[in-house]
């Protein structure tokens, strides 16, 4: 009889509903490669995935056959050429607006307020995408507008989660941005304009760096802290998809 695992593998602990266990386990081996890794030994791959080495070895043989991994002369494993081929196809077909705009529309539908996607551009931030609130009274920022980094919740988030920027500031400002990082978002009324309130959360790229800020804005009198949850969910749904 096969041995019973001491603890669940990474794949078994997060199995795809209705999926194939062998596929989940093979994909967990691919996911075990991390940013900055070189080739990995079988022992390291088995440790990271919590698979038996014998199981990992069989799965790696299939992955090697399909060129998802390559086995080096010293027995270690590296990412294979098939990953590069699919990355090129993905990069050629990727359209950021098809990823971001549905999330912003959903955020507007959930809150009734205006949603935007800000990225850093030099010493400013660019409103790259925007979906307006259906209310006639709203702020009138447009996609393509440049806004300050040091005012408004979108700018605050981009600074807070950029270590080089936030560490270059004075002690008072560093404390402010440390609090934003601890909270995972920022909400304020009147930071950029006295009549406007905002809530922003960071969107992280696959390598863990901040890629953008998702921002919800509204007239100050319509501010509702319950919207924080919706903004956080929108930002998290974009995480790893942009960069």
C-alpha positions as CSV (number, residue, x, y, z in Angstrom):
1,X,0.0,0.0,0.0
2,X,1.2,3.5,-0.7
3,X,2.5,5.5,2.2
4,X,0.2,8.1,3.7
5,X,1.6,11.6,3.5
6,X,2.6,13.1,6.8
7,X,1.1,16.5,5.6
8,X,-0.8,17.5,2.6
9,X,1.1,18.6,-0.4
10,X,0.8,22.2,-1.6
11,X,-1.4,21.0,-4.5
12,X,-3.6,18.8,-2.4
13,X,-4.2,21.6,0.1
14,X,-5.4,23.9,-2.7
15,X,-6.8,21.4,-5.2
16,X,-8.9,22.7,-8.2
17,X,-12.5,21.8,-7.7
18,X,-13.3,19.0,-10.1
19,X,-9.7,19.0,-11.4
20,X,-7.1,16.3,-11.8
21,X,-4.8,15.8,-8.8
22,X,-1.8,14.9,-11.0
23,X,-2.1,18.1,-13.0
24,X,-2.4,20.1,-9.7
25,X,0.7,18.5,-8.4
26,X,2.7,19.0,-11.7
27,X,1.7,22.7,-11.7
28,X,2.7,23.0,-8.1
29,X,6.2,22.0,-9.2
30,X,6.2,24.8,-11.8
31,X,5.0,27.3,-9.2
32,X,7.9,26.2,-6.9
33,X,10.3,28.2,-9.1
34,X,10.5,31.7,-7.5
35,X,11.8,35.1,-8.6
36,X,15.6,35.0,-8.5
37,X,15.9,31.3,-8.4
38,X,18.5,29.4,-10.4
39,X,18.2,25.7,-11.2
40,X,16.7,23.7,-8.3
41,X,17.6,20.2,-7.0
42,X,14.9,17.5,-6.7
43,X,15.2,17.7,-2.9
44,X,14.4,21.5,-2.9
45,X,11.4,21.0,-5.3
46,X,10.0,18.2,-3.1
47,X,10.4,20.4,0.0
48,X,8.7,23.4,-1.5
49,X,5.8,21.4,-2.9
50,X,5.6,18.9,0.1
51,X,5.6,16.0,-2.4
52,X,7.5,12.8,-2.0
53,X,10.7,12.8,-4.0
54,X,9.5,9.7,-5.9
55,X,6.3,11.5,-6.9
56,X,8.1,14.7,-7.8
57,X,10.5,12.7,-9.9
58,X,7.7,11.1,-12.0
59,X,6.0,14.4,-12.5
60,X,9.2,16.1,-13.5
61,X,9.8,13.4,-16.1
62,X,6.5,14.4,-17.8
63,X,7.3,18.1,-17.5
64,X,10.7,17.5,-19.0
65,X,9.2,15.6,-21.9
66,X,6.9,18.5,-22.6
67,X,9.8,21.0,-22.2
68,X,8.2,22.8,-19.3
69,X,11.4,22.0,-17.3
70,X,14.9,20.9,-18.4
71,X,17.1,18.6,-16.4
72,X,20.7,19.8,-16.3
73,X,23.8,17.6,-16.3
74,X,24.2,18.0,-12.5
75,X,20.7,16.7,-11.9
76,X,19.1,20.0,-11.1
77,X,16.0,21.3,-12.9
78,X,15.5,24.7,-14.6
79,X,12.6,26.3,-16.4
80,X,12.1,24.9,-19.9
81,X,11.7,26.5,-23.3
82,X,7.9,25.9,-23.4
83,X,7.5,28.5,-20.7
84,X,9.4,31.1,-22.8
85,X,7.2,30.3,-25.9
86,X,4.0,30.7,-24.0
87,X,5.3,33.9,-22.3
88,X,5.9,35.4,-25.8
89,X,2.4,34.5,-26.9
90,X,0.9,35.9,-23.7
91,X,2.9,39.2,-24.0
92,X,1.8,39.6,-27.7
93,X,-1.8,39.1,-26.8
94,X,-2.0,40.9,-23.5
95,X,-4.1,44.0,-23.3
96,X,-4.0,45.8,-20.0
97,X,-7.4,47.5,-20.5
98,X,-9.1,44.1,-20.9
99,X,-7.8,43.2,-17.5
100,X,-8.3,46.5,-15.6
101,X,-11.5,47.9,-17.0
102,X,-13.8,45.1,-16.0
103,X,-12.5,45.3,-12.4
104,X,-13.1,49.1,-12.3
105,X,-16.6,48.7,-13.8
106,X,-17.4,46.1,-11.1
107,X,-16.1,48.4,-8.4
108,X,-18.3,51.3,-9.7
109,X,-21.3,49.0,-9.9
110,X,-20.7,47.9,-6.3
111,X,-20.3,51.4,-4.8
112,X,-21.8,53.9,-7.2
113,X,-18.6,55.9,-7.1
114,X,-15.8,56.7,-9.6
115,X,-12.9,54.2,-9.9
116,X,-9.5,54.7,-11.4
117,X,-6.2,52.9,-11.9
118,X,-3.0,55.0,-11.3
119,X,0.6,54.3,-12.1
120,X,3.7,56.2,-11.3
121,X,5.1,58.4,-14.0
122,X,8.3,60.1,-12.9
123,X,7.5,62.5,-10.1
124,X,3.7,62.3,-10.7
125,X,1.1,59.6,-11.2
126,X,-0.9,58.9,-14.3
127,X,-4.6,58.1,-14.3
128,X,-4.3,55.3,-16.8
129,X,-7.8,54.0,-16.6
130,X,-11.0,55.6,-15.3
131,X,-14.7,54.6,-14.9
132,X,-17.0,57.5,-13.9
133,X,-19.7,57.3,-11.2
134,X,-23.2,57.4,-12.6
135,X,-23.9,60.3,-10.2
136,X,-24.0,63.8,-11.8
137,X,-21.9,65.2,-8.9
138,X,-18.4,63.6,-9.0
139,X,-14.8,64.6,-9.5
140,X,-13.9,65.0,-13.1
141,X,-10.5,63.4,-13.5
142,X,-10.0,61.7,-16.9
143,X,-7.8,58.9,-18.1
144,X,-4.5,60.5,-19.2
145,X,-4.5,63.2,-16.5
146,X,-1.3,63.6,-14.4
147,X,-1.8,64.0,-10.7
148,X,0.6,64.6,-7.8
149,X,2.3,61.8,-5.9
150,X,2.3,63.6,-2.6
151,X,-1.4,64.4,-2.5
152,X,-4.5,62.2,-2.9
153,X,-4.9,58.6,-1.9
154,X,-3.6,57.1,-5.2
155,X,-0.3,59.0,-4.9
156,X,0.0,58.1,-1.2
157,X,-0.3,54.4,-2.0
158,X,2.3,54.5,-4.8
159,X,4.8,56.2,-2.5
160,X,4.0,54.1,0.6
161,X,4.7,50.8,-1.2
162,X,7.8,52.0,-3.0
163,X,10.7,51.5,-0.6
164,X,13.1,53.9,-2.3
165,X,10.5,56.7,-2.4
166,X,9.1,56.3,1.2
167,X,12.6,55.9,2.8
168,X,13.8,59.1,1.2
169,X,11.3,61.2,3.1
170,X,11.4,63.0,6.5
171,X,10.6,61.2,9.7
172,X,7.0,62.5,9.9
173,X,6.2,61.4,6.4
174,X,7.9,58.0,6.9
175,X,5.6,57.4,9.8
176,X,2.6,58.2,7.7
177,X,3.6,55.9,4.9
178,X,4.5,53.1,7.4
179,X,1.0,53.3,8.7
180,X,-0.4,53.0,5.2
181,X,1.7,49.9,4.6
182,X,0.5,48.4,7.8
183,X,-3.1,49.0,7.0
184,X,-2.7,47.9,3.4
185,X,-4.7,50.9,2.0
186,X,-5.3,54.6,2.6
187,X,-8.6,56.5,3.0
188,X,-8.9,60.2,3.4
189,X,-11.2,63.2,2.9
190,X,-9.8,66.4,1.5
191,X,-6.2,65.3,0.9
192,X,-6.0,66.5,-2.7
193,X,-9.2,68.6,-2.9
194,X,-11.2,69.6,0.1
195,X,-14.5,68.4,-1.5
196,X,-13.2,65.0,-2.6
197,X,-12.7,61.8,-0.6
198,X,-10.7,58.8,-1.8
199,X,-9.8,55.2,-0.9
200,X,-6.8,53.5,-2.6
201,X,-5.1,50.1,-2.3
202,X,-2.0,48.8,-4.0
203,X,-1.9,46.4,-6.9
204,X,1.2,44.2,-6.8
205,X,3.1,42.7,-9.7
206,X,4.1,39.1,-9.7
207,X,7.5,40.0,-8.3
208,X,5.9,41.7,-5.3
209,X,6.7,45.3,-6.3
210,X,3.9,47.8,-6.4
211,X,2.5,48.2,-10.0
212,X,-0.4,50.5,-9.5
213,X,-3.1,51.9,-7.2
214,X,-6.8,51.2,-7.5
215,X,-8.6,54.3,-6.3
216,X,-12.3,55.1,-5.5
217,X,-13.2,58.7,-5.4
218,X,-16.4,60.5,-4.4
219,X,-17.7,63.8,-3.0
220,X,-16.7,64.2,0.6
221,X,-20.4,64.0,1.8
222,X,-20.8,60.6,0.1
223,X,-17.7,59.0,1.7
224,X,-18.5,55.6,3.2
225,X,-15.8,53.5,4.9
226,X,-17.6,50.3,4.0
227,X,-16.2,50.9,0.5
228,X,-12.8,50.0,1.7
229,X,-13.6,46.3,1.4
230,X,-14.6,46.7,-2.2
231,X,-11.4,48.6,-3.1
232,X,-9.2,46.0,-1.4
233,X,-11.0,43.2,-3.3
234,X,-10.5,45.0,-6.6
235,X,-6.8,45.6,-6.0
236,X,-6.3,42.0,-5.0
237,X,-8.1,40.6,-8.0
238,X,-5.6,42.5,-10.2
239,X,-2.5,41.3,-8.3
240,X,0.0,39.4,-10.3
241,X,-1.8,40.2,-13.6
242,X,-0.2,43.5,-14.2
243,X,3.4,44.9,-14.0
